[in-house]
């Protein structure tokens, strides 16, 4: 009898041991998968603050589904501190982060650092760009066509100055909630416009660009001018003023415009959000800001502001009629999908080679589609984790 009891106890003990081992294995299988992302924007204000916030929001979402994602954000002191951004990327390489995401201050300045990341076996995501960087093996591009961004802004201005659209006194085009007022929308609206109808688009404006001669600034400027040339009675007064993507410098540019052009301006187009907010501030201080809820009359001294980018701050200004229209470049999307693609790459899964965020017009009627709660799709983190091949 004692033998039977002893054998039974041994069998029970072995069973418990086996079950215990299985339980340990299950716990180990459920341990979170660690992913470290090095994110190097050109600064940490305005649009890049928004992008950074959504890199982190997406990471928090992933961390509720079996991941332990850390986003390390480091930015240079200004858009012009090119060497600092290179040093940041080099530091990420030394840290052996899993993925590097970067929005280059200028493309050429980061070439060697991104090449070094590739040589170290670290996948790179380039944000704020769709055009492939020749000679580099970039895992994924998230961005938009900067030339198209400038073109969309120009069509918004043309609409405001008398062309068809949603902003001015020209022929009204119906736009339903959720519609994309992108380049295709505007080109279709203006495709059959007669010379007489184009001549009705009238006004004078000034331009605030970013870094003079830089890739992003030049592309947006070229796109804006390409569209404006279709309207013979729209005049760009004087030279563009380069404000280096900086709000305070844009204030000074606008003050210079006010001194040099008197009552002549109908609009200012600033090639970025920060500069547009600077223009708005200067015009407000001078009691020259044209509000969207007030009728525009040529020669009344009021100046409308148009700009590019879209952040929570500028959406508030659009919703409150301070900025007439702005072209969104999808900064929330940059961060939301940036983390997703980084995790996929770290997991040795495929990520899109190019992810196009089509520039489109934001104005008072659709502003709240973008902030404070931008419309972003859910990410299936469980599926990404199930297919993840990352070790450690």
VENJOUR-V375727 format. One line per field, one symbol per residue. burial: # if it has 16 or more other C-alpha atoms within 10 Angstrom, else .. A space follows every 10 residues. Layout:
burial=???
This chain:
burial=.......... .......... .......... .######### ####.##### ########## ###.###### ######.### .#.###.### .##..##### ######...# #.###.##.. .######### .......### ########## ########## ########.# .........# ###.##..## .......### ########## #...###### ####..##.. #..###...# ########## #####.##.. ...####### ########## ###....### ##...#.#.. ########## #########. ########## ########## #######... #..####### ####.###.# #......... #..##..#.# ..
